[in-house]
């Protein structure tokens, strides 16, 4: 029990001289943002995900099966916008020097702009907006932002801390654990990742339902703005963690 707690603490408060430097803390913050944005999209934009693409693939199938509560067009638009965002993240990350701090700054800045633009759009549209052009603009902006985040996480290459997909994280935690006949399930960082998503979704759900529907976008955008501000300094670091990780 001590080892997972120690590893969880090191994820939240990492060794700056470690292989990933401060990136684990950053990814935890981005995971919270993911939960908040998906809570907004599902609860306010009428059953569509903008970060969880596994859910959207299922929603497309449910819509094709005739389930009236799922919109085929909404899910397809979200999927396409997410792919465009991830593609743009790939191109942008290659334009900056192969330095993980600079990649973090460039892509977090882009995601921040998109999410705050979505908040501004939400105020103009008025929520809840279950139909109309404004709803699709919100889907596109938020899915683009989450696609950029997905591309960033892919480029950073930090293991056990996916900010978007928790199925693989949970499987790894179970099958690699001692009860699963494994040696080390990396329970600490993986559990931090899962709980971060849950906390973000809880806060996003509560604020969207009981305070203001668009508030999760504002809070998420402010978190991203704070990460971007920190990344300004990280972009100037010459630590070993800034070098791109070799693909396994």
C-alpha positions as CSV (number, residue, x, y, z in Angstrom):
1,X,0.0,0.0,0.0
2,X,2.9,2.3,0.7
3,X,4.4,2.0,-2.8
4,X,1.3,3.1,-4.7
5,X,0.9,6.1,-2.4
6,X,4.5,7.1,-2.8
7,X,4.2,6.8,-6.6
8,X,1.0,8.8,-6.6
9,X,2.8,11.6,-4.6
10,X,5.7,11.5,-7.1
11,X,3.2,11.9,-9.9
12,X,1.7,15.0,-8.3
13,X,5.0,16.4,-7.0
14,X,7.6,14.9,-9.4
15,X,11.4,15.0,-9.3
16,X,12.4,17.9,-11.6
17,X,15.5,15.8,-12.5
18,X,13.4,12.7,-13.4
19,X,12.8,11.4,-16.9
20,X,9.7,13.5,-17.3
21,X,10.5,16.5,-15.1
22,X,7.3,18.5,-14.3
23,X,5.2,16.9,-17.1
24,X,3.3,14.5,-14.8
25,X,1.8,17.4,-12.8
26,X,0.9,19.1,-16.0
27,X,-0.8,16.0,-17.4
28,X,-2.9,15.6,-14.2
29,X,-4.1,19.2,-14.7
30,X,-5.0,18.5,-18.3
31,X,-6.9,15.4,-17.3
32,X,-9.0,17.4,-14.9
33,X,-9.8,19.8,-17.8
34,X,-10.8,16.8,-20.0
35,X,-13.4,15.7,-17.4
36,X,-14.8,19.2,-17.1
37,X,-15.1,19.6,-20.9
38,X,-16.7,16.2,-21.5
39,X,-19.1,16.9,-18.6
40,X,-20.1,20.1,-20.4
41,X,-20.5,18.5,-23.8
42,X,-22.5,15.5,-22.6
43,X,-24.8,17.3,-20.2
44,X,-25.2,20.6,-22.0
45,X,-24.8,19.8,-25.7
46,X,-27.2,16.9,-25.6
47,X,-25.3,13.5,-25.4
48,X,-22.1,14.1,-27.3
49,X,-18.5,13.7,-26.2
50,X,-15.7,15.9,-27.4
51,X,-12.8,14.1,-25.7
52,X,-13.9,10.5,-25.3
53,X,-13.9,9.3,-28.9
54,X,-14.7,5.7,-27.9
55,X,-18.0,7.0,-26.6
56,X,-18.7,8.9,-29.8
57,X,-18.0,5.8,-31.9
58,X,-20.7,4.0,-29.8
59,X,-23.0,7.0,-30.1
60,X,-22.7,6.9,-33.9
61,X,-23.7,3.2,-33.8
62,X,-26.6,3.9,-31.4
63,X,-27.9,6.7,-33.6
64,X,-27.7,4.4,-36.6
65,X,-29.7,1.9,-34.6
66,X,-32.4,4.5,-34.2
67,X,-31.9,5.5,-30.6
68,X,-33.6,9.0,-30.5
69,X,-31.5,10.5,-27.7
70,X,-28.3,10.3,-29.8
71,X,-27.5,12.6,-32.8
72,X,-25.6,11.0,-35.6
73,X,-24.5,14.4,-37.0
74,X,-23.3,15.7,-33.6
75,X,-21.1,12.6,-33.0
76,X,-19.7,12.6,-36.5
77,X,-18.9,16.4,-36.3
78,X,-17.2,15.8,-33.0
79,X,-15.1,12.9,-34.3
80,X,-14.0,14.9,-37.4
81,X,-13.1,18.0,-35.4
82,X,-11.1,15.9,-32.9
83,X,-9.2,14.4,-35.7
84,X,-8.5,17.8,-37.2
85,X,-7.3,19.1,-33.8
86,X,-5.0,16.1,-33.3
87,X,-3.6,16.5,-36.9
88,X,-3.0,20.2,-36.3
89,X,-1.2,19.3,-33.0
90,X,1.1,16.9,-34.9
91,X,2.0,19.6,-37.5
92,X,2.5,22.3,-34.9
93,X,4.7,20.2,-32.6
94,X,7.0,19.4,-35.6
95,X,7.3,23.1,-36.3
96,X,8.8,23.8,-32.9
97,X,12.2,22.5,-31.9
98,X,12.1,18.9,-30.6
99,X,11.8,20.1,-27.0
100,X,9.0,18.9,-24.9
101,X,8.8,22.1,-23.0
102,X,8.3,24.1,-26.2
103,X,5.8,21.6,-27.5
104,X,3.9,21.9,-24.2
105,X,3.8,25.7,-24.5
106,X,2.7,25.9,-28.1
107,X,0.0,23.3,-27.9
108,X,-1.4,24.3,-24.5
109,X,-1.6,27.9,-25.8
110,X,-3.6,26.7,-28.8
111,X,-5.9,24.6,-26.6
112,X,-6.4,27.6,-24.3
113,X,-7.5,29.9,-27.1
114,X,-9.9,27.3,-28.4
115,X,-11.5,26.6,-25.1
116,X,-11.9,30.2,-24.1
117,X,-13.3,30.9,-27.6
118,X,-15.8,28.2,-26.9
119,X,-16.8,29.8,-23.6
120,X,-17.3,33.2,-25.4
121,X,-19.4,31.4,-28.0
122,X,-21.5,29.8,-25.3
123,X,-22.3,33.1,-23.7
124,X,-23.4,34.5,-27.1
125,X,-25.4,31.5,-28.0
126,X,-27.2,31.1,-24.7
127,X,-27.4,27.7,-23.1
128,X,-28.7,25.0,-23.2
129,X,-28.5,25.1,-27.0
130,X,-29.7,21.6,-28.1
131,X,-30.2,22.7,-31.7
132,X,-28.9,25.2,-34.2
133,X,-25.6,26.4,-35.6
134,X,-24.4,27.6,-32.2
135,X,-24.4,24.1,-30.8
136,X,-22.3,22.8,-33.6
137,X,-19.8,25.7,-33.3
138,X,-19.4,24.7,-29.6
139,X,-18.9,21.0,-30.5
140,X,-16.3,21.9,-33.1
141,X,-14.4,24.3,-30.9
142,X,-14.3,22.0,-27.9
143,X,-13.5,18.9,-30.0
144,X,-10.7,20.7,-31.7
145,X,-9.3,21.7,-28.3
146,X,-9.4,18.1,-27.0
147,X,-7.9,16.8,-30.3
148,X,-5.0,19.3,-29.7
149,X,-4.6,18.0,-26.2
150,X,-4.6,14.4,-27.4
151,X,-1.9,15.2,-29.9
152,X,0.1,16.9,-27.2
153,X,-0.1,13.9,-24.9
154,X,1.0,11.6,-27.7
155,X,4.0,13.8,-28.5
156,X,5.1,14.1,-24.8
157,X,5.1,10.3,-24.4
158,X,4.7,10.1,-20.6
159,X,3.6,6.6,-19.7
160,X,0.5,5.8,-17.5
161,X,-0.9,9.3,-17.8
162,X,-3.3,9.4,-20.7
163,X,-5.5,12.5,-20.3
164,X,-8.3,11.2,-22.5
165,X,-8.5,7.4,-22.5
166,X,-8.9,5.6,-19.1
167,X,-9.9,2.1,-20.4
168,X,-6.3,1.2,-21.2
169,X,-5.1,2.8,-17.9
170,X,-7.5,0.7,-15.9
171,X,-6.7,-2.5,-17.8
172,X,-3.0,-1.9,-17.2
173,X,-3.5,-1.2,-13.5
174,X,-5.4,-4.5,-13.1
175,X,-3.4,-6.9,-15.3
176,X,0.1,-5.7,-14.3
177,X,-0.7,-5.7,-10.6
178,X,0.3,-8.5,-8.2
179,X,-3.3,-9.9,-8.1
180,X,-3.1,-10.0,-11.9
181,X,0.1,-12.0,-11.8
182,X,2.1,-9.0,-12.7
183,X,5.0,-7.3,-11.0
184,X,4.0,-3.6,-10.9
185,X,0.7,-2.2,-12.0
186,X,1.9,1.4,-11.6
187,X,-1.1,1.8,-9.5
188,X,-0.1,5.2,-8.1
189,X,0.1,7.3,-11.3
190,X,-2.7,5.3,-13.0
191,X,-5.0,5.8,-10.1
192,X,-4.2,9.5,-10.0
193,X,-5.0,9.7,-13.7
194,X,-8.4,8.0,-13.3
195,X,-9.3,10.1,-10.2
196,X,-8.3,13.3,-12.0
197,X,-10.7,12.6,-14.8
198,X,-13.5,11.8,-12.3
199,X,-12.8,15.0,-10.3
200,X,-12.9,17.1,-13.4
201,X,-16.2,15.5,-14.5
202,X,-17.7,15.9,-11.1
203,X,-16.8,19.6,-10.9
204,X,-17.9,20.1,-14.5
205,X,-21.2,18.4,-13.9
206,X,-22.0,20.3,-10.7
207,X,-21.1,23.7,-12.1
208,X,-22.9,23.1,-15.4
209,X,-26.1,21.9,-13.7
210,X,-26.3,24.2,-10.7
211,X,-24.2,27.3,-11.4
212,X,-23.9,28.2,-15.1
213,X,-24.0,25.8,-18.0
214,X,-20.8,27.2,-19.7
215,X,-18.8,27.6,-16.5
216,X,-16.8,24.3,-17.0
217,X,-15.4,25.9,-20.2
218,X,-14.2,29.0,-18.3
219,X,-12.7,27.0,-15.5
220,X,-11.0,24.6,-17.9
221,X,-9.7,27.5,-19.9
222,X,-8.3,29.2,-16.9
223,X,-6.5,26.0,-15.8
224,X,-5.1,25.7,-19.3
225,X,-4.0,29.4,-19.2
226,X,-2.2,28.7,-15.9
227,X,-0.4,25.6,-17.5
228,X,0.5,27.8,-20.5
229,X,2.0,30.4,-18.2
230,X,4.1,27.8,-16.4
231,X,5.1,26.3,-19.8
232,X,6.7,29.7,-20.8
233,X,9.4,28.9,-18.2
234,X,9.5,25.2,-19.1
235,X,10.1,26.1,-22.7
236,X,13.5,27.6,-21.7
237,X,14.6,24.6,-19.7
238,X,17.6,22.5,-20.9
239,X,16.9,19.6,-18.5
240,X,17.1,16.0,-19.7
241,X,13.3,15.7,-19.5
242,X,12.9,18.1,-22.4
243,X,14.3,15.7,-24.9
244,X,11.7,13.7,-26.9
245,X,11.1,10.2,-25.6
246,X,12.1,7.3,-27.8
247,X,9.1,5.4,-29.2
248,X,8.8,1.8,-27.9
